Amino acid sequence: MKLLYFAWIRVKMGTSNESVDPPSTVENVQNLIDWIVRRNSVSSETFSDLTTIRVAVNQEYVGLDHPIKPGDEVAFFPPVTGG
């Protein structure tokens, strides 16, 4: 599974992307975030307020209950604003 991080999330995580192999119990976006948070304090701090993070799976905006599977691309980014 490929994780992509954008904007301030990329800065806090210290990388723009990573390949991961989460356990089989990670079945949706919320499970993935919970797993990411448990990895280290940086991840825990970065994902502490999910109201400031949006998610896309395979380039489609999704909710936290969206299913994921090995091979998916999951992107995390701040809400997009226009003006």
Biopython code that builds the backbone (N, CA, C, O; Angstrom):
import numpy as np
from Bio.PDB.StructureBuilder import StructureBuilder

atoms = [
    (1, "MET", "N", (0.851, -1.162, 0.000)),
    (1, "MET", "CA", (0.000, 0.000, 0.000)),
    (1, "MET", "C", (0.901, 1.231, 0.000)),
    (1, "MET", "O", (1.898, 1.285, 0.720)),
    (2, "LYS", "N", (0.543, 2.202, -0.805)),
    (2, "LYS", "CA", (1.335, 3.424, -0.867)),
    (2, "LYS", "C", (0.584, 4.547, -0.157)),
    (2, "LYS", "O", (-0.589, 4.797, -0.434)),
    (3, "LEU", "N", (1.270, 5.212, 0.754)),
    (3, "LEU", "CA", (0.709, 6.361, 1.456)),
    (3, "LEU", "C", (1.354, 7.627, 0.917)),
    (3, "LEU", "O", (2.574, 7.693, 0.764)),
    (4, "LEU", "N", (0.543, 8.623, 0.632)),
    (4, "LEU", "CA", (1.024, 9.915, 0.156)),
    (4, "LEU", "C", (0.634, 10.987, 1.161)),
    (4, "LEU", "O", (-0.484, 10.988, 1.676)),
    (5, "TYR", "N", (1.554, 11.895, 1.437)),
    (5, "TYR", "CA", (1.316, 12.988, 2.386)),
    (5, "TYR", "C", (1.541, 14.310, 1.674)),
    (5, "TYR", "O", (2.530, 14.476, 0.961)),
    (6, "PHE", "N", (0.622, 15.256, 1.866)),
    (6, "PHE", "CA", (0.709, 16.548, 1.202)),
    (6, "PHE", "C", (0.693, 17.695, 2.203)),
    (6, "PHE", "O", (0.170, 17.574, 3.310)),
    (7, "ALA", "N", (1.289, 18.826, 1.774)),
    (7, "ALA", "CA", (1.279, 20.101, 2.513)),
    (7, "ALA", "C", (1.869, 19.912, 3.919)),
    (7, "ALA", "O", (2.911, 19.275, 4.072)),
    (8, "TRP", "N", (1.205, 20.460, 4.941)),
    (8, "TRP", "CA", (1.765, 20.413, 6.299)),
    (8, "TRP", "C", (1.853, 18.976, 6.825)),
    (8, "TRP", "O", (2.672, 18.695, 7.700)),
    (9, "ILE", "N", (1.037, 18.080, 6.316)),
    (9, "ILE", "CA", (1.116, 16.680, 6.742)),
    (9, "ILE", "C", (2.449, 16.086, 6.289)),
    (9, "ILE", "O", (3.099, 15.361, 7.042)),
    (10, "ARG", "N", (2.850, 16.396, 5.064)),
    (10, "ARG", "CA", (4.145, 15.945, 4.539)),
    (10, "ARG", "C", (5.285, 16.487, 5.405)),
    (10, "ARG", "O", (6.221, 15.761, 5.739)),
    (11, "VAL", "N", (5.194, 17.761, 5.761)),
    (11, "VAL", "CA", (6.241, 18.386, 6.573)),
    (11, "VAL", "C", (6.342, 17.690, 7.932)),
    (11, "VAL", "O", (7.437, 17.342, 8.375)),
    (12, "LYS", "N", (5.200, 17.489, 8.589)),
    (12, "LYS", "CA", (5.226, 16.850, 9.909)),
    (12, "LYS", "C", (5.699, 15.400, 9.853)),
    (12, "LYS", "O", (6.448, 14.952, 10.722)),
    (13, "MET", "N", (5.262, 14.673, 8.837)),
    (13, "MET", "CA", (5.649, 13.263, 8.718)),
    (13, "MET", "C", (7.098, 13.112, 8.266)),
    (13, "MET", "O", (7.700, 12.058, 8.472)),
    (14, "GLY", "N", (7.666, 14.151, 7.654)),
    (14, "GLY", "CA", (9.059, 14.104, 7.228)),
    (14, "GLY", "C", (9.276, 13.360, 5.925)),
    (14, "GLY", "O", (10.412, 13.036, 5.577)),
    (15, "THR", "N", (8.198, 13.086, 5.200)),
    (15, "THR", "CA", (8.293, 12.398, 3.913)),
    (15, "THR", "C", (7.045, 12.687, 3.099)),
    (15, "THR", "O", (5.996, 13.025, 3.646)),
    (16, "SER", "N", (7.170, 12.552, 1.792)),
    (16, "SER", "CA", (6.001, 12.772, 0.940)),
    (16, "SER", "C", (5.253, 11.476, 0.659)),
    (16, "SER", "O", (4.084, 11.500, 0.276)),
    (17, "ASN", "N", (5.931, 10.337, 0.850)),
    (17, "ASN", "CA", (5.262, 9.059, 0.596)),
    (17, "ASN", "C", (6.017, 7.929, 1.272)),
    (17, "ASN", "O", (7.183, 8.062, 1.644)),
    (18, "GLU", "N", (5.327, 6.827, 1.418)),
    (18, "GLU", "CA", (5.955, 5.617, 1.938)),
    (18, "GLU", "C", (5.131, 4.407, 1.517)),
    (18, "GLU", "O", (3.922, 4.500, 1.308)),
    (19, "SER", "N", (5.792, 3.302, 1.401)),
    (19, "SER", "CA", (5.121, 2.030, 1.142)),
    (19, "SER", "C", (5.017, 1.283, 2.460)),
    (19, "SER", "O", (5.997, 1.154, 3.193)),
    (20, "VAL", "N", (3.816, 0.790, 2.754)),
    (20, "VAL", "CA", (3.585, 0.100, 4.022)),
    (20, "VAL", "C", (2.842, -1.201, 3.765)),
    (20, "VAL", "O", (2.222, -1.396, 2.719)),
    (21, "ASP", "N", (2.923, -2.070, 4.735)),
    (21, "ASP", "CA", (2.217, -3.341, 4.699)),
    (21, "ASP", "C", (1.483, -3.499, 6.033)),
    (21, "ASP", "O", (1.941, -4.220, 6.919)),
    (22, "PRO", "N", (0.331, -2.813, 6.168)),
    (22, "PRO", "CA", (-0.384, -2.897, 7.444)),
    (22, "PRO", "C", (-0.950, -4.299, 7.674)),
    (22, "PRO", "O", (-1.108, -5.070, 6.728)),
    (23, "PRO", "N", (-1.250, -4.623, 8.919)),
    (23, "PRO", "CA", (-1.799, -5.944, 9.219)),
    (23, "PRO", "C", (-3.164, -6.146, 8.547)),
    (23, "PRO", "O", (-3.822, -5.180, 8.160)),
    (24, "SER", "N", (-3.572, -7.390, 8.417)),
    (24, "SER", "CA", (-4.836, -7.715, 7.744)),
    (24, "SER", "C", (-6.058, -7.160, 8.464)),
    (24, "SER", "O", (-7.136, -7.088, 7.874)),
    (25, "THR", "N", (-5.912, -6.766, 9.723)),
    (25, "THR", "CA", (-7.031, -6.185, 10.469)),
    (25, "THR", "C", (-7.344, -4.753, 10.009)),
    (25, "THR", "O", (-8.385, -4.199, 10.364)),
    (26, "VAL", "N", (-6.457, -4.168, 9.233)),
    (26, "VAL", "CA", (-6.673, -2.823, 8.695)),
    (26, "VAL", "C", (-7.527, -2.963, 7.440)),
    (26, "VAL", "O", (-7.033, -3.295, 6.363)),
    (27, "GLU", "N", (-8.825, -2.701, 7.607)),
    (27, "GLU", "CA", (-9.778, -2.943, 6.526)),
    (27, "GLU", "C", (-10.396, -1.681, 5.946)),
    (27, "GLU", "O", (-11.008, -1.727, 4.879)),
    (28, "ASN", "N", (-10.242, -0.537, 6.644)),
    (28, "ASN", "CA", (-10.800, 0.713, 6.134)),
    (28, "ASN", "C", (-9.875, 1.869, 6.507)),
    (28, "ASN", "O", (-8.864, 1.677, 7.182)),
    (29, "VAL", "N", (-10.233, 3.061, 6.061)),
    (29, "VAL", "CA", (-9.378, 4.230, 6.276)),
    (29, "VAL", "C", (-9.180, 4.494, 7.767)),
    (29, "VAL", "O", (-8.063, 4.784, 8.194)),
    (30, "GLN", "N", (-10.235, 4.399, 8.559)),
    (30, "GLN", "CA", (-10.093, 4.644, 9.996)),
    (30, "GLN", "C", (-9.123, 3.658, 10.628)),
    (30, "GLN", "O", (-8.282, 4.054, 11.434)),
    (31, "ASN", "N", (-9.225, 2.377, 10.274)),
    (31, "ASN", "CA", (-8.280, 1.372, 10.788)),
    (31, "ASN", "C", (-6.852, 1.726, 10.403)),
    (31, "ASN", "O", (-5.932, 1.574, 11.207)),
    (32, "LEU", "N", (-6.666, 2.201, 9.165)),
    (32, "LEU", "CA", (-5.331, 2.576, 8.697)),
    (32, "LEU", "C", (-4.786, 3.739, 9.511)),
    (32, "LEU", "O", (-3.628, 3.717, 9.929)),
    (33, "ILE", "N", (-5.607, 4.745, 9.738)),
    (33, "ILE", "CA", (-5.160, 5.899, 10.536)),
    (33, "ILE", "C", (-4.819, 5.451, 11.949)),
    (33, "ILE", "O", (-3.801, 5.868, 12.500)),
    (34, "ASP", "N", (-5.650, 4.613, 12.538)),
    (34, "ASP", "CA", (-5.364, 4.106, 13.884)),
    (34, "ASP", "C", (-4.020, 3.387, 13.910)),
    (34, "ASP", "O", (-3.250, 3.551, 14.856)),
    (35, "TRP", "N", (-3.735, 2.600, 12.891)),
    (35, "TRP", "CA", (-2.463, 1.879, 12.792)),
    (35, "TRP", "C", (-1.303, 2.854, 12.616)),
    (35, "TRP", "O", (-0.258, 2.691, 13.245)),
    (36, "ILE", "N", (-1.477, 3.864, 11.770)),
    (36, "ILE", "CA", (-0.429, 4.876, 11.552)),
    (36, "ILE", "C", (-0.123, 5.600, 12.859)),
    (36, "ILE", "O", (1.043, 5.811, 13.193)),
    (37, "VAL", "N", (-1.152, 5.977, 13.593)),
    (37, "VAL", "CA", (-0.996, 6.724, 14.853)),
    (37, "VAL", "C", (-0.185, 5.921, 15.867)),
    (37, "VAL", "O", (0.609, 6.492, 16.615)),
    (38, "ARG", "N", (-0.374, 4.626, 15.900)),
    (38, "ARG", "CA", (0.324, 3.782, 16.878)),
    (38, "ARG", "C", (1.800, 3.568, 16.546)),
    (38, "ARG", "O", (2.554, 3.073, 17.384)),
    (39, "ARG", "N", (2.218, 3.930, 15.346)),
    (39, "ARG", "CA", (3.603, 3.656, 14.943)),
    (39, "ARG", "C", (4.628, 4.500, 15.686)),
    (39, "ARG", "O", (5.683, 3.987, 16.058)),
    (40, "ASN", "N", (4.345, 5.784, 15.912)),
    (40, "ASN", "CA", (5.318, 6.651, 16.599)),
    (40, "ASN", "C", (4.656, 7.966, 17.012)),
    (40, "ASN", "O", (3.527, 8.255, 16.615)),
    (41, "SER", "N", (5.364, 8.752, 17.805)),
    (41, "SER", "CA", (4.804, 9.999, 18.326)),
    (41, "SER", "C", (4.569, 11.040, 17.241)),
    (41, "SER", "O", (3.634, 11.834, 17.344)),
    (42, "VAL", "N", (5.396, 11.052, 16.208)),
    (42, "VAL", "CA", (5.211, 12.004, 15.106)),
    (42, "VAL", "C", (3.885, 11.720, 14.398)),
    (42, "VAL", "O", (3.103, 12.636, 14.145)),
    (43, "SER", "N", (3.643, 10.469, 14.085)),
    (43, "SER", "CA", (2.387, 10.087, 13.442)),
    (43, "SER", "C", (1.199, 10.393, 14.343)),
    (43, "SER", "O", (0.169, 10.888, 13.886)),
    (44, "SER", "N", (1.352, 10.094, 15.615)),
    (44, "SER", "CA", (0.281, 10.354, 16.574)),
    (44, "SER", "C", (-0.077, 11.837, 16.610)),
    (44, "SER", "O", (-1.254, 12.196, 16.613)),
    (45, "GLU", "N", (0.929, 12.686, 16.638)),
    (45, "GLU", "CA", (0.684, 14.129, 16.661)),
    (45, "GLU", "C", (0.082, 14.608, 15.347)),
    (45, "GLU", "O", (-0.850, 15.412, 15.349)),
    (46, "THR", "N", (0.601, 14.124, 14.236)),
    (46, "THR", "CA", (0.138, 14.556, 12.920)),
    (46, "THR", "C", (-1.342, 14.236, 12.712)),
    (46, "THR", "O", (-2.081, 15.050, 12.159)),
    (47, "PHE", "N", (-1.771, 13.072, 13.146)),
    (47, "PHE", "CA", (-3.146, 12.633, 12.925)),
    (47, "PHE", "C", (-4.033, 12.812, 14.164)),
    (47, "PHE", "O", (-5.055, 12.138, 14.297)),
    (48, "SER", "N", (-3.647, 13.708, 15.060)),
    (48, "SER", "CA", (-4.408, 13.898, 16.296)),
    (48, "SER", "C", (-5.753, 14.585, 16.085)),
    (48, "SER", "O", (-6.665, 14.398, 16.890)),
    (49, "ASP", "N", (-5.899, 15.372, 15.026)),
    (49, "ASP", "CA", (-7.154, 16.074, 14.757)),
    (49, "ASP", "C", (-7.590, 15.762, 13.332)),
    (49, "ASP", "O", (-7.142, 16.408, 12.385)),
    (50, "LEU", "N", (-8.451, 14.788, 13.186)),
    (50, "LEU", "CA", (-8.856, 14.345, 11.853)),
    (50, "LEU", "C", (-9.768, 15.344, 11.139)),
    (50, "LEU", "O", (-10.043, 15.183, 9.950)),
    (51, "THR", "N", (-10.238, 16.367, 11.846)),
    (51, "THR", "CA", (-11.045, 17.390, 11.174)),
    (51, "THR", "C", (-10.191, 18.241, 10.242)),
    (51, "THR", "O", (-10.721, 18.975, 9.408)),
    (52, "THR", "N", (-8.866, 18.144, 10.380)),
    (52, "THR", "CA", (-7.962, 18.940, 9.540)),
    (52, "THR", "C", (-7.324, 18.113, 8.428)),
    (52, "THR", "O", (-6.409, 18.577, 7.747)),
    (53, "ILE", "N", (-7.814, 16.881, 8.247)),
    (53, "ILE", "CA", (-7.224, 15.979, 7.256)),
    (53, "ILE", "C", (-8.311, 15.393, 6.363)),
    (53, "ILE", "O", (-9.359, 14.958, 6.841)),
    (54, "ARG", "N", (-8.048, 15.390, 5.076)),
    (54, "ARG", "CA", (-8.920, 14.743, 4.093)),
    (54, "ARG", "C", (-8.179, 13.537, 3.532)),
    (54, "ARG", "O", (-6.952, 13.460, 3.594)),
    (55, "VAL", "N", (-8.944, 12.599, 2.983)),
    (55, "VAL", "CA", (-8.354, 11.347, 2.497)),
    (55, "VAL", "C", (-8.883, 11.029, 1.104)),
    (55, "VAL", "O", (-10.057, 11.245, 0.801)),
    (56, "ALA", "N", (-7.998, 10.516, 0.275)),
    (56, "ALA", "CA", (-8.391, 9.973, -1.021)),
    (56, "ALA", "C", (-7.791, 8.576, -1.155)),
    (56, "ALA", "O", (-6.635, 8.347, -0.799)),
    (57, "VAL", "N", (-8.590, 7.654, -1.670)),
    (57, "VAL", "CA", (-8.107, 6.308, -1.967)),
    (57, "VAL", "C", (-8.169, 6.145, -3.480)),
    (57, "VAL", "O", (-9.220, 6.305, -4.099)),
    (58, "ASN", "N", (-7.031, 5.826, -4.051)),
    (58, "ASN", "CA", (-6.923, 5.682, -5.501)),
    (58, "ASN", "C", (-7.489, 6.906, -6.223)),
    (58, "ASN", "O", (-8.209, 6.795, -7.215)),
    (59, "GLN", "N", (-7.136, 8.078, -5.685)),
    (59, "GLN", "CA", (-7.444, 9.390, -6.252)),
    (59, "GLN", "C", (-8.925, 9.758, -6.212)),
    (59, "GLN", "O", (-9.383, 10.569, -7.017)),
    (60, "GLU", "N", (-9.677, 9.169, -5.279)),
    (60, "GLU", "CA", (-11.070, 9.539, -5.069)),
    (60, "GLU", "C", (-11.264, 9.887, -3.605)),
    (60, "GLU", "O", (-10.864, 9.131, -2.720)),
    (61, "TYR", "N", (-11.895, 11.061, -3.348)),
    (61, "TYR", "CA", (-12.192, 11.451, -1.978)),
    (61, "TYR", "C", (-13.073, 10.399, -1.324)),
    (61, "TYR", "O", (-14.034, 9.913, -1.920)),
    (62, "VAL", "N", (-12.724, 10.053, -0.074)),
    (62, "VAL", "CA", (-13.486, 9.020, 0.639)),
    (62, "VAL", "C", (-13.664, 9.412, 2.106)),
    (62, "VAL", "O", (-13.003, 10.321, 2.609)),
    (63, "GLY", "N", (-14.561, 8.713, 2.768)),
    (63, "GLY", "CA", (-14.765, 8.870, 4.204)),
    (63, "GLY", "C", (-13.929, 7.866, 4.975)),
    (63, "GLY", "O", (-13.269, 7.001, 4.397)),
    (64, "LEU", "N", (-13.971, 7.999, 6.284)),
    (64, "LEU", "CA", (-13.157, 7.143, 7.141)),
    (64, "LEU", "C", (-13.590, 5.684, 7.108)),
    (64, "LEU", "O", (-12.798, 4.802, 7.439)),
    (65, "ASP", "N", (-14.832, 5.411, 6.715)),
    (65, "ASP", "CA", (-15.314, 4.036, 6.671)),
    (65, "ASP", "C", (-15.060, 3.357, 5.326)),
    (65, "ASP", "O", (-15.473, 2.216, 5.119)),
    (66, "HIS", "N", (-14.387, 4.050, 4.417)),
    (66, "HIS", "CA", (-14.121, 3.491, 3.088)),
    (66, "HIS", "C", (-13.166, 2.306, 3.190)),
    (66, "HIS", "O", (-12.131, 2.407, 3.849)),
    (67, "PRO", "N", (-13.495, 1.182, 2.548)),
    (67, "PRO", "CA", (-12.605, 0.010, 2.605)),
    (67, "PRO", "C", (-11.307, 0.246, 1.841)),
    (67, "PRO", "O", (-11.266, 0.983, 0.856)),
    (68, "ILE", "N", (-10.258, -0.395, 2.320)),
    (68, "ILE", "CA", (-8.956, -0.346, 1.644)),
    (68, "ILE", "C", (-8.416, -1.760, 1.524)),
    (68, "ILE", "O", (-8.821, -2.670, 2.248)),
    (69, "LYS", "N", (-7.480, -1.916, 0.578)),
    (69, "LYS", "CA", (-6.890, -3.238, 0.365)),
    (69, "LYS", "C", (-5.429, -3.070, -0.042)),
    (69, "LYS", "O", (-5.019, -1.977, -0.432)),
    (70, "PRO", "N", (-4.648, -4.130, 0.043)),
    (70, "PRO", "CA", (-3.252, -4.050, -0.398)),
    (70, "PRO", "C", (-3.194, -3.542, -1.840)),
    (70, "PRO", "O", (-4.019, -3.911, -2.676)),
    (71, "GLY", "N", (-2.216, -2.702, -2.112)),
    (71, "GLY", "CA", (-2.055, -2.151, -3.445)),
    (71, "GLY", "C", (-2.737, -0.806, -3.642)),
    (71, "GLY", "O", (-2.486, -0.125, -4.636)),
    (72, "ASP", "N", (-3.600, -0.414, -2.704)),
    (72, "ASP", "CA", (-4.259, 0.887, -2.818)),
    (72, "ASP", "C", (-3.266, 2.016, -2.593)),
    (72, "ASP", "O", (-2.238, 1.848, -1.937)),
    (73, "GLU", "N", (-3.600, 3.168, -3.154)),
    (73, "GLU", "CA", (-2.862, 4.413, -2.892)),
    (73, "GLU", "C", (-3.759, 5.261, -2.010)),
    (73, "GLU", "O", (-4.886, 5.584, -2.386)),
    (74, "VAL", "N", (-3.259, 5.622, -0.836)),
    (74, "VAL", "CA", (-4.036, 6.413, 0.115)),
    (74, "VAL", "C", (-3.318, 7.732, 0.339)),
    (74, "VAL", "O", (-2.165, 7.763, 0.768)),
    (75, "ALA", "N", (-4.023, 8.831, 0.040)),
    (75, "ALA", "CA", (-3.438, 10.159, 0.155)),
    (75, "ALA", "C", (-4.081, 10.924, 1.299)),
    (75, "ALA", "O", (-5.297, 10.882, 1.483)),
    (76, "PHE", "N", (-3.252, 11.623, 2.068)),
    (76, "PHE", "CA", (-3.694, 12.462, 3.178)),
    (76, "PHE", "C", (-3.311, 13.904, 2.882)),
    (76, "PHE", "O", (-2.168, 14.187, 2.522)),
    (77, "PHE", "N", (-4.274, 14.820, 3.035)),
    (77, "PHE", "CA", (-4.009, 16.220, 2.722)),
    (77, "PHE", "C", (-4.958, 17.101, 3.516)),
    (77, "PHE", "O", (-6.002, 16.637, 3.973)),
    (78, "PRO", "N", (-4.600, 18.377, 3.683)),
    (78, "PRO", "CA", (-5.502, 19.292, 4.380)),
    (78, "PRO", "C", (-6.691, 19.630, 3.489)),
    (78, "PRO", "O", (-6.631, 19.455, 2.272)),
    (79, "PRO", "N", (-7.772, 20.116, 4.097)),
    (79, "PRO", "CA", (-8.915, 20.545, 3.281)),
    (79, "PRO", "C", (-8.479, 21.568, 2.243)),
    (79, "PRO", "O", (-7.649, 22.435, 2.517)),
    (80, "VAL", "N", (-9.037, 21.459, 1.072)),
    (80, "VAL", "CA", (-8.707, 22.368, -0.012)),
    (80, "VAL", "C", (-9.637, 23.574, 0.054)),
    (80, "VAL", "O", (-10.854, 23.430, 0.170)),
    (81, "THR", "N", (-9.050, 24.753, -0.020)),
    (81, "THR", "CA", (-9.871, 25.970, -0.035)),
    (81, "THR", "C", (-9.589, 26.730, -1.312)),
    (81, "THR", "O", (-8.503, 26.626, -1.883)),
    (82, "GLY", "N", (-10.539, 27.468, -1.743)),
    (82, "GLY", "CA", (-10.386, 28.260, -2.956)),
    (82, "GLY", "C", (-10.626, 29.724, -2.654)),
    (82, "GLY", "O", (-10.974, 30.100, -1.534)),
    (83, "GLY", "N", (-10.441, 30.512, -3.638)),
    (83, "GLY", "CA", (-10.696, 31.918, -3.367)),
    (83, "GLY", "C", (-10.426, 32.788, -4.550)),
    (83, "GLY", "O", (-10.597, 34.005, -4.473)),
]
sb = StructureBuilder()
sb.init_structure("model")
sb.init_model(0)
sb.init_chain("A")
sb.init_seg("    ")
for serial, (resi, resn, name, xyz) in enumerate(atoms, 1):
    if name == "N":
        sb.init_residue(resn, " ", resi, " ")
    sb.init_atom(name, np.array(xyz, "f"), 0.0, 1.0, " ", f" {name:<3s}", serial, name[0])
structure = sb.get_structure()
